[in-house]
Amino acid sequence: MAEDNESKGQAAPAAAAAPIAAVTQNSQSYSGRSDRNDRGERPRRRRGPDSDGDSRRDDLVEKVIFINRSAKVVKGGRRFSFSALVVAGDRQGRVGLGLGKGTEVSDAIRKGGDGAKSGLKHVSLASNTIPHEVYSHFGGAKVLLRPASPGTGLICGKTVRAVVESAGIRDILSKSLGSKNAANVAKATLKALLQLRTRDAILRARGLESRIKKAI
């Protein structure tokens, strides 16, 4: 009888240790999931769109310049709608503007981005700056752009900066005159960029290709 009691006493701790081993094994398998590394840390998630409000799709950069909200008073209350002004470019000399409208902000931004990408226009650049000084106006907004030496940076406001940066300009001096309306300033900036001409383009237009060869 004493031997039977001793054998039961030895079996009881072994039986009690079995659930503890199972729990430990489950916890190890849980901590060793595929989404964790060797240290048990989860990998960092990749960020989608940039934090400054721009996103890259098909090598194009989209920036939201301005979002406007309007309200329509109806019998049941007020209905809100949104409009978004978006600029898109490849930072290689192509840039476009688009205005999207919708009942949701996301729909307005998407429509504006599609309109900007479908209306890309080529801009003449001289390295990282513009070839010459240019002045343009749209409505009440007036914009003056001047070339800058390398390392100057973008000396301009946020609206002009979004347009010229999307076009691929890195060094420029600018001054916004007149109206501060974001849509008019952006359109005046784009109009000014489209007026730019390089020296070779002007010589070709005048039929002086021989001077281009001598310059080379």
C-alpha positions in Angstrom: 0.0 0.0 0.0 2.8 2.4 0.8 4.4 1.7 -2.6 1.1 2.4 -4.3 0.8 5.8 -2.5 4.4 6.7 -3.4 3.8 5.9 -7.1 0.6 8.0 -7.0 2.5 10.9 -5.4 5.1 10.8 -8.1 2.5 10.6 -10.9 0.5 13.6 -9.6 3.3 16.2 -10.1 4.0 14.9 -13.6 0.3 15.2 -14.5 0.2 18.8 -13.1 3.3 19.7 -15.0 1.7 18.6 -18.3 -0.8 21.6 -18.6 2.0 24.0 -17.7 4.2 22.6 -20.4 1.3 22.9 -22.9 0.7 26.6 -21.9 4.4 27.3 -22.3 4.6 25.7 -25.7 1.5 27.6 -26.8 3.0 30.9 -25.6 6.3 30.2 -27.4 4.4 29.4 -30.6 2.4 32.6 -30.3 5.5 34.7 -29.8 7.1 33.0 -32.7 4.6 34.0 -35.3 5.6 34.9 -38.8 5.0 38.6 -38.3 7.7 38.9 -35.6 11.5 38.8 -35.9 14.0 36.8 -33.9 13.7 39.3 -31.0 10.0 38.9 -30.8 9.4 42.4 -32.3 6.9 43.2 -35.0 8.3 44.7 -38.2 7.5 48.3 -39.0 4.7 48.8 -41.4 5.5 50.5 -44.7 4.0 54.0 -44.9 1.7 54.7 -47.8 1.3 58.3 -48.9 3.8 60.8 -47.6 3.1 62.8 -44.5 3.0 66.1 -46.3 -0.1 65.2 -48.3 1.4 63.9 -51.4 1.3 60.3 -52.9 3.3 58.6 -55.7 1.5 56.6 -58.3 3.1 55.7 -61.7 6.2 57.9 -61.0 3.9 60.9 -60.5 3.8 63.1 -57.5 0.4 64.4 -56.3 0.0 67.3 -53.9 -3.2 68.7 -52.5 -2.9 72.5 -52.6 -6.3 73.6 -51.2 -9.6 72.0 -50.1 -12.7 74.1 -50.0 -16.1 73.3 -48.4 -19.4 74.7 -49.5 -22.9 74.3 -48.1 -26.2 74.3 -49.8 -29.3 75.0 -47.7 -32.2 72.7 -48.5 -35.5 71.9 -46.8 -34.0 69.2 -44.6 -30.9 71.1 -43.6 -27.6 71.8 -45.2 -25.8 69.7 -47.8 -22.0 70.0 -47.8 -19.8 69.5 -50.9 -16.0 69.7 -51.2 -13.6 70.8 -53.9 -9.9 69.9 -54.0 -7.2 71.6 -56.0 -4.4 69.1 -56.8 -1.1 69.4 -58.7 0.6 66.5 -60.3 4.1 66.1 -61.9 6.9 63.8 -62.5 9.7 66.2 -61.3 11.2 65.9 -64.8 9.6 68.9 -66.5 5.9 67.8 -66.6 3.2 69.3 -64.4 -0.5 69.7 -64.4 -3.4 71.1 -62.3 -6.7 69.5 -61.6 -9.9 70.5 -59.7 -12.1 67.8 -58.3 -15.5 68.1 -56.6 -17.5 65.6 -54.6 -19.6 65.0 -51.5 -16.6 63.5 -49.8 -13.1 64.8 -49.4 -11.5 61.6 -50.7 -13.7 61.7 -53.8 -12.7 65.3 -54.5 -9.0 64.6 -54.1 -9.2 61.5 -56.4 -11.0 63.4 -59.1 -8.6 66.3 -58.8 -5.6 64.0 -59.1 -7.1 62.2 -62.2 -7.7 65.6 -63.8 -4.1 66.8 -63.0 -2.5 63.6 -64.4 -4.6 63.7 -67.6 -3.6 67.3 -68.3 0.2 67.2 -67.8 2.2 69.8 -69.7 5.8 70.1 -70.5 7.9 72.9 -68.9 11.3 74.1 -70.2 13.9 73.9 -67.5 17.6 74.8 -67.2 19.1 72.2 -64.9 17.5 72.6 -61.5 16.2 76.1 -62.2 14.4 78.1 -64.9 16.1 79.5 -68.0 15.0 83.2 -67.5 12.8 85.5 -65.5 9.1 85.4 -66.2 6.0 87.2 -65.0 2.4 86.1 -65.3 -1.0 86.8 -63.9 -4.3 84.9 -63.7 -7.3 86.8 -62.5 -6.2 88.9 -59.6 -3.1 86.8 -58.8 0.3 87.9 -60.1 3.4 85.7 -59.9 7.1 86.7 -60.6 9.6 83.9 -61.1 13.4 84.4 -61.2 16.2 81.8 -61.8 18.5 81.1 -58.8 22.0 79.8 -58.4 22.5 76.1 -57.2 21.9 75.6 -53.6 19.4 78.5 -53.2 16.4 76.3 -52.7 12.7 77.1 -53.2 12.2 80.7 -52.0 8.4 80.9 -52.5 5.1 80.4 -50.8 3.4 77.1 -50.3 1.1 77.3 -53.3 3.9 78.3 -55.7 6.2 75.8 -54.1 3.8 72.9 -54.7 3.7 73.7 -58.4 7.4 74.3 -59.1 8.5 71.4 -57.0 6.2 69.0 -58.9 7.7 70.3 -62.1 11.2 69.4 -60.9 12.6 72.9 -60.0 14.9 73.0 -57.0 16.3 76.5 -57.1 14.1 79.5 -57.7 13.2 83.0 -56.5 9.5 84.0 -56.6 7.2 86.7 -55.5 3.4 86.5 -55.3 1.6 89.8 -55.9 -2.0 90.7 -55.8 -4.6 88.1 -54.8 -3.8 85.3 -52.4 -6.5 83.0 -53.8 -4.8 79.5 -54.0 -6.5 78.5 -57.3 -5.5 81.8 -59.1 -2.0 81.7 -57.7 -1.5 78.1 -58.8 -2.9 78.8 -62.3 -0.7 81.9 -62.6 2.4 79.9 -61.6 1.6 77.2 -64.2 1.0 79.9 -66.8 4.3 81.4 -66.0 6.1 78.1 -66.3 4.5 77.4 -69.7 6.0 80.7 -71.0 9.6 79.5 -70.4 11.8 79.0 -73.4 15.3 77.7 -73.6 18.0 79.3 -75.8 18.1 76.4 -78.2 14.3 76.5 -78.6 14.3 80.2 -79.4 17.1 79.8 -82.0 15.2 76.9 -83.7 12.1 79.0 -83.8 14.0 81.8 -85.6 15.7 79.4 -88.0 19.2 79.9 -86.5 20.2 76.3 -86.0 23.8 77.2 -87.1 24.3 79.1 -83.9 23.3 76.0 -81.9 26.0 74.0 -83.5 28.6 76.6 -82.9 27.6 76.7 -79.2 28.0 73.0 -78.9 
